[in-house]
Amino acid sequence: MVEWMRTCLGAAVLCLAGSGMAQPLARAPMPDMPVSDMPMSALPPALPWSGASEALVVDRDDPWITPAERAGFATSPRYGEVQAWLKRLDAASPLISLEIFGRTGEGRDMLLVRASKGGGAKPVVLVQAGIHAGEIDGKDAGLMLLRDIALRGKDGLLDKVDLVFVPVYNIDGHEKASRWNFPALRGPAEKGYVGNSRNINLNRDYAKADAPESRAMIGLLRRLDPILYVDCHVSDGFDMQYDITFTYAGWDRYAYHRFTADWLQQRFGPIVTAALEQAGHVPTLYPSPIDTRDPTKGIRQAPEGPRYSTGYGDFIGVPTVLVENHMLKPYRQRVLGTYILLEAALGLAGQDAGVIANAKASDLATRPTEMLTRWRPAPEPIGWIDQFKGVAFDTYVSPASGRREQVWLGRPTNWRMPVIGQEPVETVRLPKAWWIPVEQADVIDRLTLHGIRYDRLDAPLTLPLDRVRLVNPQLMPARDARIPLTTTLQHEDVTETLPAGTVRVPFDQPLGLLAAALLEPESQDSFLAWGFFPEILAAPPGAEDFVRAPIADALLAADPRMKKAFEAKLAADPAFAADGDARLDWLMQQRFDRSPYHHLYPIRRERD
């Protein structure tokens, strides 16, 4: 374990953007370059590899060969072929059952496979593949593992746990397969698209839950309450010798739920690493680079919010693993490594089921008083990796970009890598409760979906509250079917009478941390930050200028502080001084009885 900790010191926890690469337009290739050659031609040399896990591949005449094995891992099957293969396995083995647990935006059935020996309720290990549909290693590894559990003597993995496997999470994206998708991945030949049918990145949607696929998965998590949740991806970034990498929220310092985080760090990491190494793979914790153009600048550790699978798992107290296979390793190698990881994870979860259950219970009983909402890179490294297994690179001047670009040389080398942690910038003290107006149905719906407990007022109630005002809100570039918002916030002590039907969300509950991440306006994953309240950005109703002007004149005459602030703004901003409408708008906004909606966060915080 000491050697494993030394090797993995400081690995990153922040999953970046799935493939992290913009998808190029599917234009016709140049006549002298066949389309079949284009996506792979730019990739650097593959490092040679062989390992004991190669014995997992069955012979070509095996009746239970998977579609990927049959294709020599050059291609991966479409969803219909996956369904047909699993239905045949279900018919052949009493250990396998299939279930539809949701429907995609385009109307496709979301399929799960349960591998179980029965015998009463057992803890569940939940594994999903293809949330980013081009990163599909987990699908083909899972089919191989299911076959070997059902028919080839590995059913002992089910003695203490059930396996629930979602072969393709983002099915609509999976069916938009193209050679142009995920061009940095070395196979399969055609890969799915990163977003779903509405171009929502599902690994940014756990908190806001806009997509039907996300809502189905959140419902499945609540129903199963797994002791381990594994989310299979493929990395982006830079070339290196490691082939199978993985991570979890908080790695060693940023997790909110420490008991499950400690189990992941102290048990999962070392044991899965040992299994992978024994099978001939080169694993490590996922290294998220500070700068892909110069990876020697270091790798980051950072907190994770509940938009991600791993962050969501941390906030709900479910130990969650993000598998990030290295993009430049051949598909066959990546699939076999994923098989080994999943097999080891399933065996360990069965062995430690009681320990994990106790860790989960301890975590959900904790009640932190503060939540970190903003952070920045620490000025000094928090650690070093002395022998990071990298790959040598050079640079050249690209005629296309007009700048120096990387070229990876396929030559192993070692780097001394700094580990860059984060320091707090903003922390909020958590309130006793949040109060949500009954008309905010979208917000209340999502609280219900997540399983966050709340109550409703039977009669009006007057009480002191913390009201939040937006100062200079700015809309951000659209992403994931939302227009996010950033703003400065001003807190005000008020006393208000809340009408019957208003919803009270107490912090003192097992999912209080998740409620805080969604409802605290400073949170980067709050409903406010995701743009759930566009109505508060609309300008308040106005009046004719012949009415506004004398009212504004009266305000200036009655309030010396307002007059001083107004004169300062006139002196500092000539454009404002010359704009009569802007002057009247500014003065009318200073009224104490201004709009009850304009720039007011509709959710109140309960004061102590």
Disulfide bonds with the S-S distance in Angstrom:
none
